Amino acid sequence: MKKYLVLSVALITLFGASFAFGYCNGVCGDINGDGSLDIADLTAFVHCYYENIYDPVCLTYNWACGDVNNDGGTTTVDLQILVDYMFNGGSIDCGN
């Protein structure tokens, strides 16, 4: 039991700090990989980052595409940028 607790704490620490695996091979901001940047990506971000990091579907997402400020990790700053982009006409850098 203790081993699982340590593993759980390690996963929470890892995923709570930042998501980023590999590189974005799709649409910048398209976390769920459906080919477009839309509200579904915000929903996926919130669901996995804040609510349920253990959901297996979260491991299928391309978190590197969520790194919209191109700082090497997908964090709450990227979420703020995505919200600003979708609802306030903000811009996304994505290293372009």
C-alpha positions as CSV (number, residue, x, y, z in Angstrom):
1,M,0.0,0.0,0.0
2,K,2.8,2.4,0.9
3,K,4.4,1.8,-2.5
4,Y,1.2,2.9,-4.3
5,L,0.9,6.0,-2.1
6,V,4.4,7.0,-3.0
7,L,3.7,6.4,-6.7
8,S,0.5,8.4,-6.5
9,V,2.3,11.3,-4.9
10,A,5.0,11.2,-7.5
11,L,2.4,11.2,-10.3
12,I,0.5,14.1,-8.8
13,T,3.7,16.0,-8.4
14,L,4.7,15.3,-12.0
15,F,1.4,16.0,-13.6
16,G,0.4,18.8,-11.3
17,A,3.5,20.8,-12.3
18,S,3.4,20.5,-16.1
19,F,2.3,18.3,-18.9
20,A,4.6,18.0,-21.9
21,F,5.5,14.9,-23.8
22,G,7.3,14.9,-27.2
23,Y,6.4,17.6,-29.7
24,C,3.2,19.0,-31.2
25,N,2.6,17.2,-34.5
26,G,-0.8,18.8,-35.1
27,V,-2.7,22.0,-34.5
28,C,-1.3,24.2,-31.9
29,G,-3.6,24.2,-28.8
30,D,-5.3,21.0,-30.0
31,I,-4.8,18.9,-26.9
32,N,-7.4,16.3,-27.6
33,G,-6.1,15.7,-31.1
34,D,-9.3,16.1,-33.1
35,G,-7.7,18.4,-35.6
36,S,-9.1,21.7,-34.4
37,L,-8.6,24.1,-31.5
38,D,-12.0,24.5,-29.8
39,I,-13.9,24.4,-26.5
40,A,-13.3,20.6,-26.4
41,D,-9.6,21.3,-25.9
42,L,-10.4,23.6,-22.9
43,T,-12.6,20.9,-21.5
44,A,-9.9,18.2,-21.9
45,F,-7.3,20.5,-20.3
46,V,-9.5,21.2,-17.2
47,H,-10.6,17.6,-16.9
48,C,-7.2,16.1,-17.0
49,Y,-5.1,18.9,-15.3
50,Y,-7.5,19.7,-12.4
51,E,-10.0,16.9,-12.0
52,N,-8.7,13.5,-13.0
53,I,-5.1,13.0,-14.0
54,Y,-5.6,9.2,-13.6
55,D,-8.1,9.0,-16.4
56,P,-6.5,6.8,-19.1
57,V,-7.8,9.1,-21.9
58,C,-5.6,11.9,-20.5
59,L,-2.5,9.9,-21.5
60,T,-3.7,9.8,-25.1
61,Y,-3.8,13.6,-25.5
62,N,-0.9,15.4,-27.1
63,W,0.0,17.7,-24.2
64,A,2.9,19.2,-26.3
65,C,0.2,20.9,-28.5
66,G,-1.1,22.5,-25.3
67,D,2.1,24.4,-24.8
68,V,0.8,27.5,-26.5
69,N,3.4,29.9,-25.0
70,N,6.2,27.6,-26.1
71,D,8.0,27.4,-22.8
72,G,8.5,23.7,-22.8
73,G,5.5,22.6,-20.6
74,T,1.7,22.7,-20.6
75,T,0.7,24.6,-17.4
76,T,-2.1,26.8,-16.1
77,V,-0.4,29.7,-18.0
78,D,-1.2,27.9,-21.2
79,L,-4.8,27.5,-20.1
80,Q,-5.1,31.2,-19.4
81,I,-3.8,31.9,-22.9
82,L,-6.2,29.4,-24.5
83,V,-9.2,31.0,-22.7
84,D,-8.0,34.5,-23.8
85,Y,-7.6,33.3,-27.4
86,M,-11.0,31.7,-27.6
87,F,-13.1,34.3,-25.7
88,N,-11.2,37.6,-26.0
89,G,-9.4,37.4,-29.3
90,G,-6.0,36.9,-27.8
91,S,-3.1,35.4,-29.7
92,I,-1.2,32.1,-29.5
93,D,2.6,31.9,-30.1
94,C,3.4,28.2,-30.3
95,G,6.9,29.0,-31.4
96,N,5.9,30.3,-34.8
